Amino acid sequence: MAISVDTVYQRVLALANKEQRGYITPQEFNLLANQAQISIFESYFYSKNIRDRKEDERKIEVDETDIGELISQKLGPFQSVEIVTDGHTFPAIVPAGVEQCDVFQTGRVFYNNQVCQKIAINEAYWFARSIRHISTTAMQGPIYTDNLLTGRDILVYASSGTPIDAGVGVECFRVPVQASWAYVVVNEKALYNASVAVNFELHKAEEDTLVTRILELAGILINKPGLVQVASQKQAAEQQLQNI
């Protein structure tokens, strides 16, 4: 479920205007909102890395307290498996509805629905030159390594010293579509236009974090140190709670 861009904007305005701390225009809000959204999105990868290291021995069963599962849910809308061009080049952009979004990060590599194991370049070189060694990949699964040629990303091998050139896929994580508080001007006032507005793609649990980060950025923009301080303190408290 998307987060309403209008709900976030109204909350930001209400908190920013408290004690006459300043007004944030729609244009300013959209700029700050997307900066906040990409910052939160990037933090998922660091959080996942920390959580995976903490939960190496966790049980398979999950429940409502499983933070690792929650992080996976937050990343889910941005995740897809895409074709690797000619078996060696990752896509730079992926579709997101009618939009085209940049690929932020790549993950696992697949060949014939099998996960490929990554190995070092030197190791892959010797595998490819040795019929006896490369044949073992038929039982162990396909392997891949970095490609040293400019414009190419990987080399995939499966039971042969010749790199695979088709049937290779890669797990991609795209950036969020840019949110937009759209409006029409009526009697010199900006009125929300829901028909063309674009909501945040982040998980609904991020609404408070979005408001806090936008307020922090807004405090810098409108030169209100008090607003920055309040937002920073709230953000620090949230991060401390999430990292327990």
Residue pairs with C-beta under 8 A, 6 or more apart in sequence:
1 204
2 199
2 200
2 201
2 202
2 204
3 199
3 200
3 202
3 204
3 206
3 207
3 210
4 199
4 200
5 33
5 179
5 180
5 181
5 197
5 198
5 199
5 200
6 181
6 192
6 194
6 197
7 207
8 33
8 200
8 207
8 210
8 211
8 214
9 26
9 29
9 33
9 181
11 211
12 24
12 29
12 211
12 214
12 215
12 218
13 23
13 24
15 211
15 215
16 22
16 23
16 24
16 215
16 218
16 222
16 224
16 227
17 23
21 219
21 222
21 224
21 226
21 227
22 218
22 222
22 224
22 227
24 32
24 218
24 221
24 222
25 190
26 181
26 183
26 190
28 218
28 221
29 181
29 214
29 218
30 178
30 179
30 180
30 181
32 214
32 217
32 218
32 221
33 179
33 181
33 200
33 210
33 214
34 178
34 179
35 217
36 210
36 213
36 214
36 217
37 176
37 178
37 179
37 200
37 201
37 202
37 210
38 175
38 176
39 213
40 202
40 206
40 209
40 210
40 213
41 78
41 104
41 175
41 176
41 202
42 104
44 71
44 74
44 75
45 105
45 173
47 71
47 242
48 68
48 71
48 72
48 75
50 243
51 67
51 68
51 71
52 68
55 68
58 66
58 68
62 68
62 69
67 242
70 205
73 203
74 202
74 203
74 205
74 206
75 173
77 201
78 104
78 173
78 174
78 175
78 176
78 201
79 107
79 171
79 172
79 173
80 94
80 171
80 172
80 174
81 110
81 169
81 170
81 171
81 172
82 90
82 91
82 94
82 103
82 169
82 170
82 172
83 91
83 168
83 169
84 90
84 91
84 109
84 153
84 154
84 156
84 168
84 169
84 170
85 91
86 165
86 166
87 154
87 156
87 163
87 164
87 165
87 166
87 167
87 168
88 147
88 149
88 152
88 153
88 154
88 155
88 156
88 163
88 165
88 168
89 151
89 152
89 153
90 103
90 106
90 153
90 154
90 170
90 172
91 103
91 170
91 172
92 102
92 103
93 100
93 101
93 102
93 103
93 174
94 100
94 101
94 103
94 172
94 174
95 101
96 174
96 177
97 177
99 177
101 174
101 175
101 176
101 177
102 174
102 175
103 172
103 173
103 174
103 175
104 173
104 174
104 175
105 172
105 173
106 153
106 170
106 171
106 172
106 173
107 170
107 171
107 172
107 173
108 115
108 116
108 170
108 171
109 115
109 116
109 118
109 144
109 154
109 156
109 168
109 169
109 170
109 171
110 116
110 168
110 169
110 170
110 171
111 142
111 144
111 156
111 158
111 164
111 167
111 168
111 169
112 142
112 158
112 167
114 141
114 142
115 141
116 141
116 142
116 143
116 144
116 156
117 140
117 141
117 142
117 143
117 144
118 143
118 144
118 145
119 127
119 143
119 144
119 145
120 145
121 145
121 146
121 148
123 145
124 143
124 144
124 145
124 155
124 157
126 133
127 133
127 134
127 137
127 143
127 157
127 161
128 134
128 157
128 161
128 163
129 161
130 161
131 161
134 157
134 159
134 160
134 161
135 159
137 143
137 157
137 158
137 159
138 158
138 159
141 158
142 156
142 157
142 158
142 164
143 156
143 157
143 158
144 154
144 155
144 156
144 157
145 154
145 155
146 153
146 154
146 155
147 153
147 154
147 155
154 168
155 163
156 163
156 164
156 168
157 163
157 164
158 164
176 200
176 201
176 202
177 198
177 201
178 198
179 198
179 199
179 200
179 201
180 196
180 197
180 198
181 192
181 197
182 192
182 193
182 194
182 195
182 196
182 197
182 198
183 190
183 191
183 192
183 193
184 190
184 191
184 193
185 191
200 206
200 210
202 210
208 238
209 235
209 238
212 231
212 234
212 235
212 238
213 231
213 235
215 227
215 230
215 231
216 227
216 228
216 231
216 232
216 235
218 224
218 227
219 225
219 226
219 227
219 228
219 229
219 230
219 231
220 228
